[in-house]
Structure formats: structure tokens, C-alpha cells
Amino acid sequence: MKVLWRRWVDACAAPEDLRPLALLRILLPLCVLADLLGLARADLLGALFVLPQDGGLSAFVGENWRAGFLGPDAGLILVGLLAVCMVLVSLGLATRPAALLGVLAYAQLGNLYPPGDRAVDRLVRTVLLLLIFSQSHRCWSLGQRLWGRASLYQAPRWLPQIIRLLLVIVYLSAGINKLGAGWSTLSGPPVLWTILADPGAGTLDPDGPGRHLWPLFRVAGMGTVLFELLSPLIFTRLAPIWALGGLALHLGIAFTMKLGMFSWGMLALYPLLFAPWRGRLWERPTQPG
């Protein structure tokens, strides 16, 4: 037992390149900011995050709403707080307190308008919380430059491994759920086509010429299920190759469906998957000096 424990501790403490995690820290908040900007451009912030008695659409009533003391503009105040915190996290300024405050504001917005609190929002909040315990702010960080601190290029690998585990759980559960949902049937409209032609989220015309490509959509749907079921490859040397499939999948979703920041939020985590492919851009001394 002692030998197994020692191997576990050594595996968690083994050094790993910190730069992919730092890139994740930069990109993930930008996805949240872009999502908020999209709501603002559509003039939806004042509708989604304001209670009906104050002129909004949110009908939330429950004990999880903790920001009511801020008054009728509580939702908009939280949106502003979240935006500021995401800017700070991305820049690497006061990263840990900004991430914590940002997650709290983010969660309260989810409680204020539950229909808009998507699975990707919960995943993003989880990763932001994990970043609090990382050294991601010690690399590619404005704070490091302002305070004249030396940058780090390596850190223990336990936290990146937890984020990889989260990705495996997300993709594997999605693949397992699809097994019993008709994705492998050879009759009727392909499930993938039905989703992409759904007027609520898809962009394809259900009566357009794409109907003649049902066999292609059927194969693509089966390939999606296989890709998701192979997500444990994330823990192997084949992770970057598997991630190329994820890159194609999420770019396809981004350009054929209207799912907000889903694709971009997922792809923001992919630097950890492409980390083994280190070109000259990544090759720098592990520590300054």
C-alpha cells in the first residue's frame, strides 16, 4: 500500500509544462466575456437578469438567490462584476480572488435565470474554481510583469489531470447517452440531421437539399458517438490526435448550430490536450536564467 501511495503522490507532483494551463486561463474568461457581449448586443441583459416585478423575464423564486440585497439592479450588477473578474483572470491580475468572485457572480446569474444556466456554464465555473489552486497566474501574466516576479514554466501536473478527467467525463457520458438515443439506427431521419435542422438551435433548412445527404449525416453521427466513447485517450499519448477530432467537431457545431459559447468554451480547454505537441513556440527554458 505504501508503494502505491508513493506512486500516486509522485504522479501528482510530477512537473508539467505550465504554459498550456496559462493559455487556458487566458482563453476561458474571454469566452465568458464574448457570451456576455452577445447578450448585450441582443439587448437581453435587462430582460434575462431582472425579476418580473422590475421589468424582466426571470421568474426565479428560491433560497439560492443571494444577491437580492443589491436591489432591483442586482442582476446587472452581477453581470458587471463577472465581466470585470473575467478580464482580471485573463490578464493574470489578482487572479485567485477575481476567479472566486467571478464564479460567485456567475453562479448567482445562473440562479437568477435557470434556463440560461447551461452545462457549459457549470463546466466553466468548475474549471475557474480549479484555477484558484493552480499556478497559472505565474505564466504569461500581466501581474507578473507589473510586480517584477519571475515567471514559472512548470508546475505539478495534478490540476491539469483533473481538468482532463472532467473532459473525459463530459465526452464519455455524452457518448453513452447517445448509444440509446437512435444515433446508430439505419432508418428514418438521422438524429444528427434532426438536431441540425431544429429551428430552435440548428441552422439547416429541414426542407432543403441537405435531405439528400442523410447517409452522410448518419455516418457523421456514428462517428461522433465513437469519438466521444474514445475520450479516455485523453490520458494517453494519442490525446493530441483525439483532440483534432474534437476541434473538427466543435468548429462544426459552432458554424451549424446556435449554442452560444458551448464550442468555444470547450475548445478553450484544449491547450491541455495539445500540450504534448510542442513546437518551437513552446520550447523555452523551464525556468528563467
Disulfide bonds with the S-S distance in Angstrom:
none
